[in-house]
Every structure is written in C-alpha cells, then in structure tokens.
C-alpha cells in the first residue's frame, strides 16, 4: 500500500505521529475510534502515546489484532485506554517492542487487565510460585519435591500449556513495568538491576512449579518415596541477573546414593517440563559436563571438585545458589563448595587459566559478527564479567565483602574496597547496565535468545531498538545514530577497562600469596613474616596494623596491596627497612589521591617500588619530597631514557622564571631532587649504565650552578649602583670537570671574572665576589636533600685565596707560584657555567700550564709520586681497610686517576687525544697512543668503573656518602643488590670480585705510576 503525507486531500496525516504507512495506519486508527477526518481529536493523547513507542506501526497493528481477537473485550480495553494513562503506557510500550507479547495477548485477550493501574501483579518468588502452581492445580504447603510439598494436578502437555501461558503472563507484567515509561514518560521506571532480579526470581518460581509437575508424573508412575535432592542455580540465575530469554544453568545434588536413581528421574522429568513451558534448562555445568551423571551426591560433587575440577569450574561455582528442592541440602552444598571457590586462586597458573578461557571464548566469535556481539565480543558483557570474577576470586579470599554472586554488587564492592578505582567501577556499572538493557530490548522483540546488535546500516532495526532503549531523534542525529554512537562508546570503554583490570600485573602477584597470608591479622602472620625474611615480625605487624587500621578506603587498598608488597619486600636485602620506608612514604603521601591507585593499577610500579625501598635509604627520603617520580616507575623510557641535557635545560628554564633568589634556589633544589631520584631509581633497577649516571648527575649539578649564578647576578645587579661591572664563568674541577659526579660528590669549582667595558678590576672583583658568596650561600643552605656543597678549595692559595680572580690573575699565579699538584688539578678544569666565552678563554689560557711543552720534568714527576704516597699514608681514615676503600684504597679511584693524570702531564703536549677531563677517555687515549698496554688500560678502566659503582651503591644504600665497602652483612647484601648481583650470590663473592679487580689494577699502578 502506498505511503503518503495525507490520506485525503486537506486532511491531517498519521505520518506526523511516526507511522510509516499513513493509509494503513489511518484505517487501523479509524477502526479503533481514534481518528477522523480532522485527525485524532479527543484521542490525541492515545495517538501521541502510540507515536512514542519503539515501533508505532507494530504497536497499532498489534492493537488491531486484539480488537479482532475479541471485539467485546476490545470495547472494555478501548474505554480503559482513554482513562488509564498507566495502562496506556505499559500496553503500548510492550506492543511497540514485542511481537511475542502481541501473540500472547491475541491468544489471551483478557490479560490486558494485568497492566491497569489498579492491578497488583506478583512481585516476589512466593507470589510467582503460587501463580504458577495454581496454573497446574498444585496444592500443598512447603517446597515442591519435598515430603508434603505441592503436587500438580495437571501433567504432560496440558501442564506445559498451562505453565507456558501463566509464565508469559508473568513475563508480561515485568516487561510492562520495564518499558512503560517509553510511551508515557511520566510513568515510574524500574532500573535494570531490579528487572534482572525479578526475571531470576521468576525463573526460580518456574523451576519449583516444574518440580511439582515432575513429582505428579513420578507419583503417576508408582514412585511414592521422594528423593532428597536440591536444585542449585548457576550462572545468571544464580547471580539474580537473568535476561528475558536465557538458558538457566542448574546442578542437581542428592543427599545419598539411595536418592540418585529416583532423583535422576525427577530431575529429567523436571527438565522436560521446563524446556517447552519456560526456557531452556542447561545442566552441563555439573561435574564432567554432558558426560557426567545428571545427579550426584554431595560427597560425589566434593570429591570431583577436589581432584579433577578445572579453574573455570570454580569460577562457575561463584554464582551457585540453592533455589529449589531440599533447602537444607542446598545450604550444605553451598557451604561445602564456597571455600573451594575462595581458595581456587591459589591454583598454579590460576590467573593465566582465567585469561586463557576469556581469549578462547572471544576467539570463537565469528569475525564478521565480533563487533556486534553484545555478550561474547570485545567490549561485551563477558569482558565485564570475567574481569569482575577474576578480581573477586583473587581478592575475595581475604575480603568477604567481595563474595557477591551478582556482577553489579561485586563491582560496587570492588570499588568501595579500593580494588578498583571508583571512577572505573562506576563506568563499568554504567556500561554493563547499558549493554544488558540493549540485550533485553533485543530479546523482547520475539522472546528469542539473541545477543547480536543489528547491522550498522539497518536504519529501521536500529531506530526501533534505539527508541526502545530510550533514544529519540533530534536535530543533530536520529535515534539509530545515537544508539550506535552510544553502543560503540560503551564497548570501547568496557574493553579499555577490561584490559586494564583483567590484565593487571598485580593480579598474578596477589594470586601467588597463600590465602592464609592474605589475612594479615591472623596469629600465623608473624610466622609467615619470619619465613619471608623479616627479622622483626612483630615490628612488621605493627607497621601493617598502622597502614590497614580503620575502615577507610585507603586502609582497604593497603589491605589489598600489603600481602603482595610483603612478598616483594621479602625478596629484597632489607625487608624490615623496606616496610618501614613504605609506611613512611605512605603516611607522607596519605593525602596524595593517586598514590595508592597507582600501586594498585600498575603492578610494575609496586614491584619496582618494593625493590627500591628494600635496597636503598636514599630513595625513600627523596621520594617523600618528590612523589611525582613514582609515576615514572611504570614507564621505563621516561625513567631511564630521558636525556640528561633535556633535564638540565628544563631546570634552567624553570628557575629562570624566578627573580627572588630564595625561591629560585628552592625551585632548583626541587628539580634536582626529582632528577636525582629518577637517576637513582633507574640505576638501582639496572636500567642505566654508569656513564649515563655520572653524566646525568654532573649535568644536573651544572644546571643548578648555572641557575644559581644567573639569579645571583640578576639580584646583585638589581641592587648595584651603576651598570654590571663584570662577567663571570664557573670552572668545573675534579669529578664535576670530568663529568664523573657520584650521588654523594661535592662540586669542585673555581670562579673567574673579567671587567666589562671600562669597569676597573677592583669594582669587577667586588661585584663578582658578592655574586659568588650568594651562590655558595643559596646552594649551601641546610636542606633535607643531599647537600649542594660548592667546594672552592682547589683555587690558587686554597682556603687562603680570594673566592674569585680575574683571568689574568689566575694565569699569573700559575706561572709564578703554581705547584705540580695544582697543574695536575687543572687537568680536569672545564667551563661549566656563566659566560661561555670567558670560560673557554680560561681553558685555553691554562692549556700550556696543564699540558706543558715537552711534558713535566722528572723532578715534578717525583713530586707527584711523593704527594700520592703521602696521601695514601695520611689521608686514609683511621680504621679504614685499604683493600676495600673505594677512593684511597689499593687499586681504587685515586690510584687510577693519579696514573692517568701523570701520563697526561707527561705526554698530552704531544698526544692531543690525552687532553680530556674524563678519566676513562684519558685511559683509552693512552692505550691508543701506546703509552699503556691495552690490557693494562682495561684493568684500570675496570677498577675505576667498579670502584665508582661501589661508591655510588654505598650512597644509595646508606643514604649518606661512604668510601668504604660495608662490613655489615645486610648492608653488604644491599650494595650487592644495588650493583645488580643476584640475591643468591654470597656477599663474600662480591667482595672477592672487588678485591680481584682492584688487585690487578694496583699491579698496573705500581708499574706505570711508581716505576715508570
């Protein structure tokens, strides 16, 4: 029949009410008495309600069927529709979405009365059960299939027909409450959660009614003694989150062997009734699946689960719920299997098994349907359910609040308990409700089991579904377009959160912790802590108690994290110290909202933090004041691969924005602290090499110096009368000059100045001196951070000399008064900050002094050897072991550095490659020039590298500088760990390695330095 905008010239059209076939709809409306040549007239509210249904044409066609099915009943219905808004909303919404309910009402016209506002439909299991039992004439008290319980009068096909009609009527009640607000928006709406609970409870009532019919059939076959069996609901029915059309998973349990034979007949008969009357019933979740006995004893179930059950079977048991039959037996079954559920996570490869099962489910979805598969596809319902169940089974061992069989209740508990971020839990709840609502609307159409979203180009089907879900067309997009956009948004969000939660690295670590160890307050906790390596279990318990006390969300998250962290810390050199540090860090960062969330969501962060805290005392001190570095622990490139030049440039840029010297210094300290912690963390985790550590520490020191100098010059200039009279440069000496700073190194520097324009030298020196004093004062101020000591004792005349000199003054001093050790010190002089041109001119000016033409004479060489011998004899601290002192000990840093520096003083004039401030580059250049055997150079390089690494490790472990290898076993173990040794390696072997390398180096030093 052709469509038109108007069925008759000049008359209003039904098209404006959303009917696609104007002529046909007008005829149907006229037959109903709701349309005339002038339009709907007084029936306008009725026609408007029809227009709001998901499919107005279907709703009107279904009403026309009701009119034809029973004209007398139609008269009463039509009158009621004009008066009862509730009836109108409920009936129209259902008929505009479901052909199946239209079929039911056409066959049972009087059932429309169930939808009136005065009707009181059943709402509880007892009421639904009573309604279904009444349909088959069952009478009696108690539970069906128990002694004295109701027995149906109807049997066979007659019982099935009666139950089917009664069940459809009850489903109609629920669907009407679910959909009513679509056609009449003023009607109250029922949330998805409640609808799913109603459907599950109604399914339980159906199982009970089917049992009453099955008992009647057994009695008819001569069976008088009923078996004691319990029906256990599984899956969505067990979780009280059932769909309109879904298989109902069940398991049957018998009390004893004597009950199995008759119990099997009863269960089989019940299943034959349930299928055609209500829904498909699936007993394949029983032990051994289809191959297993339909009914087993309780002992038989337990024996199977203890010996043969696979991981997924325990996952299925999470939703087990006794629903029919012998209630006492059902409770015994539940009490017996539940402990198995909450210890299943201890099974080997449990987490991997659950993940593998999800992947297998996903792989079975046809590729062409994957994007539209609501249940099994990526971003579908199973993504939510698998993630929730995995988290429940891992964390629910110690937290009974998580042991809900309902997905949304479990999600709320996971969010409230801190196992999942509140926002993530809320998003998953929102998306799960949306997807389940879409699933319900799809199934209502024909009351068929489906989970497939319509084709994305099927505008008609999408439009109907979109309106059923609650979308309306607008100027921006149609209901179909809005539905597709929302569906894709939710699917994308679910998949993102599924991958975040389901593949959370921390889950494997939590699962490996024994269940009893998850309960941190049990009496056995101290024994476990001792077994993990804690020397003071009682002290550890106090820390645990402090972190988990109270009922706050923070305490809940700590309760989930600590079992894992205790294990992780137990694998570090100092578990007790690490736990104490963790407590201090946690208390200091208690108000930092992302701190615990980061540890919970990023497993690698927790693992790395434990390693750092159980090894180093420096890291927790810095971490409390630079917590932002925690975020980098989960990002290896950001932690280990950031260029030191980039960090230095960032520091200079940030500090350069401050004009107040104190604030500038504070900013510089903060940024240095961040960088120091970043480098230390990467170093301890074995992510960076020594040269990157030394270069990074040196660059950040230079940036701090440069920033302090810049702000001090600006500040002094602002208070200075007249133009700035001098330019300054900072010359790095010692390890700073060689870009070889360690964690505890001072910065050896000299300051050089030069008058600007026509300024006199005295004025320039006065200005420069003021600047230098402020730089030292700013950087040397007391702080909780490792000190910023600016050491200028290598300047001419040492402590007695002026803080700053002009370039000419330096050159004049060295030429007239310079001693051999001062020339030696200049070998590492490098311009590092301030006026670059002045710094470079200083270096060129001292080149003839540190690289003298013809090299130093033998007298000066002997003087250097004499000084070195005196240093060895007098400067080694009292009680120090010369064999293991990294700086002044045999084969240590001083031995190697003095050796290469002597070669530089002797040969750098002729070998340009020796003109380097780097110790290692100098050794390589000496070998290339033939001044050292290659093997000797390698021995010295190995010793210098190892001594530097040991020295850095001591600082990291103790939190303060030290040159002596620790004697305490625990500290020595921590140093070994910091150096990358395996935990199984004996600390004696670590010392032996050091002694062997430095002994070889000392042999080279004695030949090259003392005998050459």
Buried (B, 14 or more C-beta within 10 A) or exposed (E): EEEEEBBEEEEBBBBEBBBEBBBBBBBBBEBBBBBBEEBBEEBEBBBBBBBBBBBBBBBBBBBBBBBEBBEEBBEBBBEBBBEBBBBBBBBBBBBBBBBBBBBBBBEBBEBBBBBBBEBEBBBEBEBBBBBBBBBBBBEBEEBBBBEEBBBBBBBEEEBBBBBBBBBBBBBBBBBBBBBBBBBBEEBEBBEBBBBBBBBBBBBBBBBBBBBBBBBBBBBEEEBEEBBBBBBBBBBBBBBBBBBBBBBBBBBBBBBEEEBBEBBBBBBBBBBBBBEEBBBBBBBBBBBEEEEBBBBBBBEBBBEBBEEEBEBBBBBBBBBBBBBBBBBEBBEBBBEBBBEBBBBBBBBEEBBEBBBEBBEEBBEEBEEEEBBBBBBBBBBBBBBBBBBBBBBBBBBBBBBEBBBBBBBBBBBBBBBBBBBBBBEBBBBBBEBBBBBBBBBBBBBBBBBEBBBEBBEEEEBEBBBBBBBBBBBEBEEEBBBBBBBBEBBBEBBEBBBBBBBBBBBBBBBBBBBBBBBBBBBBEEEEBBEBBBEBBBEBBEBBBBBBEBBBEEEEBBBBBBBBBBBBBBBBBBBBBBBBBBBBBBBBBBEBBEEBEBBBBBBBBBBEBBBBBBBBBBBBBBBBBBBBBBBEBBBBBBEBEBBBEBEBEEBBEBBBEBBBEBEEBEEBBBBBBBBBBBBBBBBBBBBBBEBBEBBBBBBBBBBBBBBBBBBBBBBBBBBBBEEBEEEBBBBBBBBBBBBBBBBBBBBBBBBBBBBBBBBBEEBEBEBBBBBBBBBBBBBBBBBEEEBEBBEBEBBBEBBBEEEEBBBBBBBEBBBBBBEEEBEBBBBBBBBBBBBBBBBEEBBEBBBEBBBEBBBBEEBBEEEBBEBBBEBBEEBBEEEBEEEBEEBBBBBBBBBBBBBBBBBBBBBBBBBBBEBEBBBBBBBBBBBBBBBBBEBBBEEBBBBBBBBBBBBBBBBBBBBBBBBEBBBBBBEEEBBBBBBBBBBEBEEEBEBEEBBEBBBBBBBBBBBBBBEBBEEE
